[in-house]
Amino acid sequence: MSFLRNKCILLTSLIAASSVAQAQPEEGFTIAPSIGYYNMDNHRSVDNSTAFSLGLGYQFGNPWAIELVYVNADSETTSGSDIDVDQYRLDGLYHLEGSDLLTPYLAAGVGTTDFSSGPNNALINVGGGLKYALNDSLALRADVRLINDTEDHEFDNLTTVGLHYAFGVKDKVQDTDNDGVIDTNDQCLSTPNGVSVDAKGCALDDDKDGVANHIDQCLNTPSGVSVDAKGCALDDDKDGVANHIDQCLNTPSGVSVDAKGCALDDDKDGVANHADQCLNTRPNTAVDAKGCSLDTDNDGVVNSLDMCANSAAGSKVDAKGCYVVLEEAKTISLDVQFANNSVLIDPKYYAQIEEVADFLTEYPEADAVIEGHTDDRGTESYNQALSEKRAQAITDVLINSFSISQDRISAIGYGEEKPLVSNNSAENRRINRRVTAVISN
């Protein structure tokens, strides 16, 4: 018994709180024939039985409806006597928000139950149900009620299924999305609530870019410009300049651009700042791919300043790009030691010879004389020939291994004529076996 009472209290509370979700059925009269099962309270000593009901009602133009219901449930007492049960109710129905097909509702009402074996008893009922639309006028209906016999203090429950037919429905103008344009004229039936619409019921799009004003974050897009989902002109390279203005559509990410969307080139050399390694190139100066002034002969003086444009690689030049003149002769002593009576050069001495080659490269207008010397052992004529061969051996290395032009090198032998020290010991004789490079313009 307490369980049924709690159900009554719960359903009554639901009716009171149901204003949070409302349906708006069409206004008109209704008829609802049903069949179901009447479950008698155990204390009545009356068997449960099949029940038939018929409801006549009126649906208001809001969630509320009223219904006059007749229920017949003939049964037997537990002692085997027939008993007729006739019930009359006046119910109120409150429809909740559902879908196009399903509409739930809550219900409550008052009435009387007439038992053929006793007096009429007043009742209160609460419950609810569900309507499934078959078309605009006809629906299937399921209904559950808890019935409180206020005189015998018994709780019954009634479950029915049947049909619900609406007729005499008043014609009503429909505006599903509540935008002020009736559905028959509305070409955009799902406009969000509160959005301004045109005469066709579609959200306003003042700049005609296909994105409605209430979504458009760029309301003044020029006509014909492609836009993104926010209504802003497309900017494929993300440089802040829209495609329809951008004259450089593939600017790398993060590069500063001008009003035309092109990478900045402060020194106007044709190489953008982000690629330019020489940002202060003079105007009208030819530059390479790095934005640096061209230096065709790679002498460190750019073409625009170079008055000697074909300087040899590695040569020393002045500020005008011309060769530096060797002011005085330079002597380079080569500590190249030869074995006795030998002209062969050990490769370990090549590093010294390379110093002569580098100096000649730095001063392309200078020439070198390679001087050969011997000790005093042997005849004077033999030593003379040996010194010449040793000088020539150095010359050959400069020409063949270090690519010095043979026109710039000459070899001379002095034999034993110019010793550095006295030839009175093995060490001194080793010192006198030498080669010297004398370089001058």
C-alpha positions as CSV (number, residue, x, y, z in Angstrom):
1,M,0.0,0.0,0.0
2,S,2.8,2.4,0.9
3,F,4.5,1.6,-2.4
4,L,1.4,2.7,-4.4
5,R,1.0,5.8,-2.3
6,N,4.7,6.7,-3.0
7,K,4.0,6.3,-6.7
8,C,1.0,8.6,-6.5
9,I,3.1,11.2,-4.8
10,L,5.9,10.9,-7.4
11,L,3.6,11.2,-10.4
12,T,1.9,14.2,-8.8
13,S,5.3,15.9,-8.3
14,L,6.2,15.2,-11.9
15,I,3.0,17.0,-13.1
16,A,3.8,20.0,-10.9
17,A,7.4,20.1,-12.2
18,S,6.7,19.4,-15.9
19,S,6.8,23.0,-17.1
20,V,10.5,22.6,-17.9
21,A,9.6,20.8,-21.1
22,Q,6.4,21.5,-23.0
23,A,4.8,20.3,-26.2
24,Q,2.3,22.3,-28.3
25,P,-0.3,20.0,-29.8
26,E,-2.9,21.3,-32.2
27,E,-6.1,22.4,-30.7
28,G,-9.3,20.3,-31.2
29,F,-11.6,17.5,-29.9
30,T,-10.3,14.0,-29.2
31,I,-11.7,10.5,-28.8
32,A,-9.8,7.6,-27.3
33,P,-11.1,4.0,-27.2
34,S,-8.8,1.6,-25.3
35,I,-8.6,-1.9,-23.9
36,G,-6.5,-2.9,-20.9
37,Y,-6.1,-4.6,-17.6
38,Y,-7.6,-3.5,-14.3
39,N,-5.5,-4.6,-11.3
40,M,-7.7,-4.5,-8.1
41,D,-6.3,-3.8,-4.7
42,N,-6.0,-7.2,-2.9
43,H,-8.2,-6.0,0.0
44,R,-11.2,-5.6,-2.3
45,S,-11.5,-9.4,-2.7
46,V,-12.3,-8.7,-6.4
47,D,-10.5,-10.5,-9.2
48,N,-8.4,-8.5,-11.7
49,S,-10.1,-8.3,-15.1
50,T,-10.0,-6.9,-18.6
51,A,-11.1,-3.3,-18.9
52,F,-12.6,-1.3,-21.7
53,S,-12.5,2.5,-21.7
54,L,-13.6,5.4,-23.9
55,G,-12.3,8.9,-23.5
56,L,-13.8,12.1,-24.9
57,G,-11.7,15.2,-24.6
58,Y,-10.5,18.6,-25.8
59,Q,-6.9,19.5,-26.6
60,F,-6.1,23.2,-26.0
61,G,-3.7,25.1,-28.1
62,N,-1.0,24.5,-25.4
63,P,0.3,21.4,-23.5
64,W,-2.9,21.0,-21.6
65,A,-5.9,18.8,-22.5
66,I,-9.0,17.6,-20.5
67,E,-10.7,14.2,-21.0
68,L,-14.0,12.6,-19.8
69,V,-13.3,8.9,-19.4
70,Y,-15.7,5.9,-19.0
71,V,-14.1,2.6,-17.9
72,N,-15.9,-0.8,-17.7
73,A,-14.3,-3.8,-15.9
74,D,-16.8,-6.6,-15.1
75,S,-15.3,-9.1,-12.7
76,E,-16.0,-11.6,-9.9
77,T,-15.5,-11.5,-6.2
78,T,-13.3,-14.1,-4.6
79,S,-16.4,-15.9,-3.5
80,G,-17.5,-16.3,-7.2
81,S,-20.2,-13.6,-7.4
82,D,-20.4,-11.4,-10.5
83,I,-19.6,-7.8,-10.0
84,D,-19.9,-4.9,-12.5
85,V,-17.4,-2.1,-12.2
86,D,-18.2,1.2,-14.0
87,Q,-15.8,4.1,-13.6
88,Y,-16.2,7.8,-14.6
89,R,-13.3,10.2,-14.5
90,L,-12.5,13.7,-15.5
91,D,-8.8,13.9,-16.2
92,G,-6.3,16.6,-17.1
93,L,-3.4,15.8,-19.4
94,Y,-0.1,17.7,-19.7
95,H,2.0,16.9,-22.7
96,L,5.8,16.9,-22.5
97,E,8.4,17.6,-25.2
98,G,8.9,14.6,-27.5
99,S,9.6,14.1,-31.1
100,D,7.5,14.2,-34.3
101,L,6.3,10.6,-33.6
102,L,6.4,10.2,-29.8
103,T,4.7,12.5,-27.3
104,P,4.8,11.6,-23.6
105,Y,2.3,13.1,-21.2
106,L,1.4,13.2,-17.5
107,A,-2.2,12.9,-16.2
108,A,-4.3,13.3,-13.1
109,G,-8.0,13.5,-12.3
110,V,-11.0,12.8,-10.1
111,G,-14.1,10.6,-10.5
112,T,-16.2,7.8,-9.1
113,T,-16.1,4.0,-9.3
114,D,-19.5,2.2,-9.2
115,F,-19.4,-1.4,-7.9
116,S,-22.7,-3.2,-8.5
117,S,-22.4,-4.8,-5.1
118,G,-21.9,-1.5,-3.3
119,P,-22.1,2.3,-3.3
120,N,-20.2,4.7,-5.7
121,N,-16.8,5.6,-4.3
122,A,-14.9,8.8,-5.1
123,L,-11.4,8.4,-6.6
124,I,-8.3,10.3,-7.4
125,N,-6.0,9.1,-10.1
126,V,-2.5,10.0,-11.4
127,G,-0.4,8.5,-14.1
128,G,0.9,9.1,-17.6
129,G,1.3,7.7,-21.0
130,L,2.8,7.9,-24.5
131,K,1.3,8.7,-27.9
132,Y,2.8,7.4,-31.2
133,A,1.6,9.4,-34.2
134,L,0.3,7.4,-37.2
135,N,-0.6,10.5,-39.0
136,D,-1.7,14.1,-38.2
137,S,-5.0,13.0,-36.6
138,L,-4.5,9.4,-35.4
139,A,-2.1,8.0,-32.8
140,L,-1.5,4.8,-30.8
141,R,-1.8,5.5,-27.1
142,A,-0.6,3.6,-24.0
143,D,-1.7,4.8,-20.5
144,V,-1.0,3.8,-16.9
145,R,-3.0,5.0,-13.9
146,L,-2.8,4.7,-10.1
147,I,-6.3,4.9,-8.7
148,N,-6.9,5.8,-5.1
149,D,-10.4,4.9,-3.7
150,T,-10.7,7.8,-1.3
151,E,-13.6,6.1,0.6
152,D,-12.3,2.5,0.9
153,H,-8.7,3.6,0.9
154,E,-7.8,1.1,-1.7
155,F,-5.2,1.5,-4.5
156,D,-5.9,0.0,-7.9
157,N,-4.0,0.4,-11.1
158,L,-5.2,0.4,-14.7
159,T,-3.1,-0.2,-17.8
160,T,-4.6,0.4,-21.2
161,V,-3.6,0.6,-24.9
162,G,-5.7,2.0,-27.7
163,L,-6.2,4.7,-30.2
164,H,-6.3,8.5,-29.9
165,Y,-8.1,10.4,-32.7
166,A,-8.2,14.2,-33.0
167,F,-11.0,15.9,-35.0
168,G,-12.4,19.3,-35.5
169,V,-8.8,20.7,-35.2
170,K,-8.7,24.4,-35.7
171,D,-6.5,25.6,-38.5
172,K,-3.4,27.1,-37.0
173,V,-0.5,28.9,-38.6
174,Q,2.7,27.0,-38.0
175,D,6.0,28.6,-37.3
176,T,8.2,25.7,-36.2
177,D,11.4,27.7,-35.6
178,N,9.6,30.8,-34.2
179,D,11.4,33.2,-36.5
180,G,8.2,35.1,-37.5
181,V,7.9,33.4,-40.9
182,I,5.2,30.7,-41.2
183,D,6.3,27.3,-42.2
184,T,4.5,27.4,-45.6
185,N,6.6,30.4,-46.6
186,D,9.8,29.5,-44.6
187,Q,12.6,28.1,-46.8
188,C,14.9,27.7,-43.8
189,L,12.8,25.8,-41.2
190,S,15.6,25.3,-38.6
191,T,16.8,28.8,-38.0
192,P,18.3,29.1,-34.5
193,N,16.2,30.9,-31.9
194,G,16.7,34.7,-31.9
195,V,18.4,34.9,-35.3
196,S,17.3,37.7,-37.6
197,V,15.8,36.4,-40.9
198,D,14.7,37.6,-44.3
199,A,11.2,37.3,-45.8
200,K,12.0,33.7,-46.7
201,G,12.8,32.8,-43.1
202,C,16.5,32.4,-43.7
203,A,19.2,34.0,-41.5
204,L,20.4,37.3,-42.8
205,D,23.7,37.3,-44.8
206,D,24.4,41.0,-45.5
207,D,27.7,40.5,-47.4
208,K,26.2,37.6,-49.5
209,D,29.2,35.3,-48.8
210,G,27.1,32.3,-47.8
211,V,27.7,32.6,-44.1
212,A,24.9,34.0,-42.0
213,N,25.4,37.2,-40.0
214,H,25.1,35.5,-36.6
215,I,28.1,33.2,-37.5
216,D,30.0,35.6,-39.8
217,Q,33.1,37.0,-38.1
218,C,33.9,39.2,-41.1
219,L,30.7,40.9,-42.0
220,N,32.0,43.1,-44.9
221,T,33.6,40.5,-47.2
222,P,33.7,41.9,-50.8
223,S,31.3,40.3,-53.2
224,G,32.5,37.1,-54.9
225,V,35.3,36.4,-52.5
226,S,35.7,32.9,-51.2
227,V,35.4,32.6,-47.5
228,D,35.9,30.0,-44.7
229,A,33.3,28.7,-42.3
230,K,33.6,31.9,-40.2
231,G,32.8,34.1,-43.2
232,C,36.3,35.5,-43.5
233,A,38.2,35.7,-46.8
234,L,40.5,32.7,-47.4
235,D,44.1,33.1,-46.6
236,D,45.8,29.9,-47.8
237,D,49.4,30.9,-46.8
238,K,48.3,32.3,-43.4
239,D,50.2,35.5,-43.9
240,G,47.4,37.8,-42.9
241,V,46.6,38.9,-46.4
242,A,43.5,37.4,-48.0
243,N,43.8,35.4,-51.2
244,H,41.9,37.9,-53.4
245,I,44.5,40.6,-52.4
246,D,47.6,38.4,-52.0
247,Q,50.0,38.7,-55.0
248,C,52.3,36.1,-53.4
249,L,50.1,33.2,-52.5
250,N,52.8,30.8,-51.3
251,T,54.6,32.9,-48.7
252,P,56.3,30.5,-46.2
253,S,54.8,30.3,-42.7
254,G,55.9,33.1,-40.3
255,V,57.4,35.4,-42.9
256,S,56.6,39.1,-42.6
257,V,54.8,40.4,-45.7
258,D,53.7,43.7,-47.2
259,A,50.2,44.9,-48.0
260,K,50.2,42.7,-51.1
261,G,51.1,39.6,-49.2
262,C,54.7,39.4,-50.5
263,A,57.6,38.8,-48.3
264,L,59.4,42.0,-47.2
265,D,62.6,43.0,-49.2
266,D,63.9,46.1,-47.4
267,D,67.0,46.6,-49.6
268,K,65.0,46.0,-52.8
269,D,67.5,43.6,-54.2
270,G,64.9,41.0,-55.2
271,V,65.7,38.6,-52.3
272,A,63.2,38.6,-49.5
273,N,64.4,39.5,-46.0
274,H,63.9,36.0,-44.6
275,A,66.3,34.6,-47.3
276,D,68.6,37.6,-47.6
277,Q,71.9,37.1,-45.9
278,C,73.1,40.6,-46.8
279,L,70.2,42.9,-45.8
280,N,71.9,46.2,-46.7
281,T,72.8,45.7,-50.3
282,R,73.2,48.9,-52.2
283,P,70.4,49.8,-54.6
284,N,70.6,48.4,-58.2
285,T,73.4,46.1,-57.2
286,A,73.4,42.6,-58.7
287,V,73.1,39.9,-56.0
288,D,73.2,36.2,-55.7
289,A,70.5,33.8,-54.4
290,K,71.4,34.8,-50.8
291,G,70.9,38.5,-51.5
292,C,74.6,39.3,-51.4
293,S,76.4,41.4,-54.0
294,L,77.9,39.4,-56.7
295,D,81.7,38.8,-56.6
296,T,82.3,37.0,-59.8
297,D,86.0,36.5,-59.3
298,N,85.6,35.6,-55.6
299,D,88.3,38.1,-54.5
300,G,86.3,39.6,-51.7
301,V,85.4,42.7,-53.6
302,V,81.9,42.9,-55.0
303,N,81.4,43.5,-58.7
304,S,80.0,46.9,-58.2
305,L,83.3,48.1,-56.6
306,D,85.8,45.8,-58.4
307,M,87.9,47.6,-61.0
308,C,89.8,44.4,-61.8
309,A,87.0,41.9,-62.4
310,N,89.1,38.9,-63.3
311,S,91.4,38.5,-60.3
312,A,92.8,35.0,-60.0
313,A,91.4,32.9,-57.2
314,G,93.4,33.2,-54.0
315,S,95.3,36.3,-55.0
316,K,95.7,39.3,-52.7
317,V,93.8,42.3,-53.9
318,D,93.3,45.9,-52.7
319,A,90.0,47.6,-52.0
320,K,89.4,48.1,-55.7
321,G,89.8,44.4,-56.4
322,C,93.2,44.7,-58.1
323,Y,96.3,42.7,-57.4
324,V,98.5,44.0,-54.6
325,V,102.0,44.7,-55.9
326,L,104.9,43.0,-54.1
327,E,106.9,46.0,-52.9
328,E,110.2,44.1,-52.3
329,A,111.6,40.8,-53.1
330,K,110.8,38.0,-50.7
331,T,113.2,35.1,-50.0
332,I,111.9,31.8,-48.8
333,S,114.4,29.3,-47.6
334,L,113.3,25.8,-48.3
335,D,114.7,23.3,-45.7
336,V,114.6,20.6,-48.3
337,Q,117.4,18.2,-47.6
338,F,118.8,16.0,-50.4
339,A,120.8,12.9,-49.9
340,N,124.4,13.0,-51.1
341,N,124.6,13.1,-54.9
342,S,120.7,12.9,-55.1
343,V,118.0,15.2,-56.6
344,L,115.0,13.2,-55.2
345,I,112.6,15.2,-53.0
346,D,111.1,13.4,-50.0
347,P,107.3,14.1,-49.9
348,K,107.7,15.2,-46.4
349,Y,109.2,18.5,-47.7
350,Y,106.1,19.2,-49.9
351,A,104.5,21.4,-47.2
352,Q,107.5,23.8,-47.4
353,I,107.3,23.9,-51.2
354,E,103.5,24.6,-50.9
355,E,104.4,27.8,-49.0
356,V,106.1,29.1,-52.1
357,A,103.1,28.1,-54.2
358,D,100.7,29.9,-51.9
359,F,102.8,33.1,-52.0
360,L,102.9,33.0,-55.8
361,T,99.1,32.5,-55.8
362,E,98.7,35.6,-53.6
363,Y,100.9,37.7,-55.9
364,P,99.9,36.6,-59.4
365,E,102.2,39.2,-61.0
366,A,105.3,38.0,-59.1
367,D,107.9,35.5,-60.4
368,A,110.2,33.1,-58.6
369,V,113.7,32.1,-59.0
370,I,114.6,28.7,-57.5
371,E,118.3,28.6,-56.4
372,G,120.1,25.3,-55.8
373,H,123.3,24.9,-53.7
374,T,125.6,22.0,-52.9
375,D,128.5,21.3,-50.5
376,D,132.1,21.2,-51.7
377,R,132.5,17.5,-52.0
378,G,133.0,16.4,-55.6
379,T,134.3,18.4,-58.6
380,E,133.1,21.9,-59.1
381,S,131.5,21.1,-62.5
382,Y,129.7,18.1,-60.9
383,N,128.3,20.2,-58.1
384,Q,127.2,22.9,-60.5
385,A,125.2,20.4,-62.5
386,L,123.8,18.8,-59.3
387,S,122.6,22.2,-57.9
388,E,120.9,23.0,-61.2
389,K,119.1,19.6,-61.1
390,R,118.0,20.2,-57.5
391,A,116.6,23.6,-58.3
392,Q,114.8,22.2,-61.3
393,A,113.4,19.4,-59.1
394,I,111.8,22.0,-56.8
395,T,110.5,23.9,-59.9
396,D,108.9,20.7,-61.3
397,V,107.1,20.1,-58.0
398,L,105.7,23.7,-58.1
399,I,104.5,23.2,-61.6
400,N,103.2,19.7,-61.5
401,S,101.9,19.4,-57.9
402,F,100.8,23.0,-57.2
403,S,99.8,24.2,-60.7
404,I,102.2,27.2,-60.8
405,S,102.7,28.4,-64.4
406,Q,106.2,27.5,-65.7
407,D,106.4,31.0,-67.2
408,R,106.6,32.3,-63.6
409,I,109.4,30.1,-62.4
410,S,113.0,29.7,-63.3
411,A,115.7,27.5,-61.8
412,I,119.4,28.3,-61.3
413,G,122.2,26.4,-59.7
414,Y,125.1,27.9,-57.9
415,G,127.0,24.7,-57.1
416,E,129.4,25.1,-54.2
417,E,129.9,28.9,-54.9
418,K,127.7,30.2,-52.1
419,P,128.0,28.1,-48.9
420,L,126.2,29.3,-45.9
421,V,128.8,27.9,-43.5
422,S,132.2,26.3,-43.9
423,N,132.2,22.8,-45.3
424,N,134.4,21.5,-42.5
425,S,131.9,19.1,-41.0
426,A,129.1,16.7,-42.0
427,E,126.5,18.9,-40.4
428,N,127.7,22.0,-42.2
429,R,127.8,20.3,-45.5
430,R,124.2,19.2,-44.9
431,I,123.3,22.8,-44.3
432,N,125.0,23.9,-47.5
433,R,122.9,21.4,-49.5
434,R,119.9,23.7,-49.8
435,V,117.3,25.4,-52.1
436,T,116.1,29.0,-51.8
437,A,113.1,30.7,-53.6
438,V,113.5,34.4,-54.4
439,I,110.2,36.0,-55.3
440,S,109.9,39.5,-56.9
441,N,107.8,41.4,-59.4
